[in-house]
Amino acid sequence: MDNSKIYSKIIYSNSPVAELADWIDSYEKGKIFLATEETVDNLWLSTFNHFINAHQVKKIILPPGENNKKLESVTKIWEFLSKNGADRKSLLINIGGGMLTDLAGFAASTFKRGIDFLNIPTTLLSQVDASVGGKTGINFNGLKNEIGTFKKPVAVIIDTEFLKTIDHLNFLSGFAEMIKHGLIKNTDHLDELKSFDLENINYKSLLQIIQNSVNVKEYFVINDPTEKNIRKGLNFGHTAGHAFESLAMEQ
């Protein structure tokens, strides 16, 4: 089995801009576009300015929040790509949390029957879950991830520097996802999470822990890319969780 066709190239980095530039140099085929959300635009996008200018990247900035993970937002991305001359050789770079990577990934996977996209996740949850594994989606009819596709990003760049600007509750949300990975597959990973100091976060050691967590997800994705069998184990805790999120979506 050629795992490269099933799973994305994961780049663990302390310099996402440099990694992105290096990756683009070896990959670039067509026009490059960028999708992000307002919060990330305010906090981080200036660090990508040189790259954006050098590659003439056109960007779309979307409002944050789960309630914007909807068809109307997808339409905005489609219109943005179409008006700016995107074709099937184009690349969409998605910088943001899980809402953004799910949403923009879905838009990319359906525009012109699918263009390539690259994820740069900026929250812990998106780094260990939403941005990796090749599932995209939007909420519809009051239901979470009701419409979506299986389409893997060509690459994912993970850097813990982004996590220094998220609030503690948001951090714990991603940490809980890693605990789930430890529970369903890797007890050694669970043990390292138990001993991790959540009050004094060591971001250097966290990067290795994130890699261990992503490796758990990689195991399930490679062996069941379209969620017909063992990959359903990754939904441990999600059945009730998605129901609660659907109920709270408008709140």
N, C-alpha and C positions, 0 to 999 in steps of 0.2 A: 504493500500500500504506500502510495506517495503522500506522506503526511503534509507536504507543502501545499497540496491541493485542498486540504481540509482545514489546516490551521494556519494562522497568520504568523509572520515573522514578528517576534516580540523583542523589543530593544529596551533594555534596562539602562537608564542613563542618569548622569548628573549634569548633562548639558543638552536639553531637548532641541534647542535651535541648531546646534552643531550637528547633532545626529540627524535631524530632519534634512539639513542641507546636504550632508553626505549621502543620505539615502536617495534624495531627489537626483543628485548627480549621476547615480548609477541606474536610475529608473526612468527619468523624465521622458515622456512620450508626447504629451500634448499640453493643452492649457491647464493651469492649476487654479483651483478655487478653494476658498476657505469658509467654513461655517463655524460660528461660535455664538455664545450668548452674552448678554449685556454685562453680567457680573465678571465673566472671564475677560471680556474686552477691557473693562476698567482696570482689572488687576494685573493682567499678564500679556495682553496682546502687543504692547509696546516693545516687549523683548523680541518679538518676531518681526519688527518693522524692517530691519535690513533684509531679511529673507523675503518678505512680502514685496519690497521694492525691487530687489534683484531679480525676482522671478515674475514680476508684473502680476502678482496674485490679486484677484478680485475677491472681495469678502462680503458676506452677508451676516448681519448681527441680529440675532433673534431674542425675544424676551425670555427670561428664565422661568422655571416652574413647571411642574408636572402637568398643569392644566393647559400648557401650550404644546404638549406632545400630541398633536391632533392633525387631522387632514388639512385644515386651513394653513398650518405651518409648513406642511409638506408642499402644498401648492406654491407658497412663497419661494421655497427653495427651487422647485421646478422652474418657476418663472424667472428667477434670478439666473439659473444656469442657461436657460434657453435664450434670454435676452442678451447674454454675454458670450454667446457663441460656443457653448460647451458641446463637445461631440463625444463619441464613444471612446476616444483616446484620452479624454480629460480625467483629471484626478481631483477629488474633493477631500480636503483636509478638515477633519472635525476636531475642534479643541473645546472641551467642556466636560461636564458631568454626564451621568448615564442618560438623562433625558435628551441631551443634545446628541450624543453618539447614537442612541437608538433612533431618534428622529431623522437626523441627517444621513445616517447609514441607510435607513429605509428609503429616503429620497434618492440617494445615489443608486441603490439597488434596483430602482424602478425607472429611473430616467434613461431614456433610449435603451430600454431593456437591460440596463445595468452598466454603470461606470465604476471604476476603481475608487476606493476611498481609504483613507488612512486616519486612524484615531490617535489623538493625544489626550488621554483622560486626565481630568484635573481634580477628581475626588477619589477617595480610597475605594468606595464601592464600585465606581466605574473602572478603576484600575484592576480590580480582582474579579469583576463580574461583567458589567454591561458592555464594556468596550472590547472584550475578548470573547471568542467562541462563535462568532458568526451569526448571531441572531439580531435582527433589527425589528423595530415595530413602533406602532402608535396606538394610542387609546382611541376607542370608538364606541359610540352608543353607551357611554357610561362604564365601559369595561376596559380594564388595563391590558395593554398589548394585544388587543383584539385582532388587529391587522398587522401582518409583518412578513418578513422573508428570512430565508437562510442565505446569507451572503457574508463571507468573511472579509474583513478589511485586509488590504495587502500588507499592512504593517501596523503595529501598535507601539508607540513610544511611551514608556512609563518612567516618571521622575517624581520622587517624593517631595521635591521642592514645592510643587503645587499644593501639597497637603498642609503647608504651614499657614495657609490663609483660609482654611475651612474651619468651621466651628466644631467644638468637641462632640456635639450630638451627631453631626454629620460624619465625623471620624468614627464614632462608635458604630454607626450604621454599617460602614465598610468592614470594621473589625468583626462584627457579628457574622458577616458573610464569610470571612476567613475561618471563624470558629466552625461554621457549617461545613466547610471543606475539610477541616480536621476531623469532624465527627463522622463524615461519610466515607473517608478514604485514608487519612494519614494521621495516626495518633502522635507521631513525632512532631508534626506540624501543630497539632492541638497542644502539646506540651510546651512548645516554644511560645505559643500565644498566651498560655496561662502564666508564664513567667515574664511576659513583656510589661514594662512599666508604662502604663497609660497616662500617668501624671507627668512624667518626664520623658517625652518621646525621643528616642534615638533614631533619627531618620536614616542614618547610614545602615544600621542593622535592620530597620524596617524594610528597606529595599530588598534585602535577601528574603525576608519573611513573605513579602508580596510575591516574589518569584516562586517560592515554595507553594504558595496558595494557587497561583496561576497554573503551576504544574499539575495540581489536582484537577483543575477544570480542563486542562489540556488532555488529560487521560480520558475523561468522559467524552470530550468532543471528538477526539481522534477515533475512538471506538464506536461512537454513535453520533455522527455529525448532524443528522436530521431528527434527533430525539424520538426514535422509535423503540428504544430499549433502555439500556443502562443510563443514558444521559438523563432520564427522568429523575434519577437520584439527585441531580442538582436542584430539583424543585422541592427538596426537603425544606419544609417550613413556608414555601411560597404559596401553597394552595390557600391557606387561611390568610396569609399576608396580603395577597392580591385582592382577596375579598374585602379586607379592611380598607385597603387603599382605594378600591373602587367606591366604597361607601363614603370615604373622606375626600374624594377627588375635588368636589366643588367647595370644600371648606377651607 
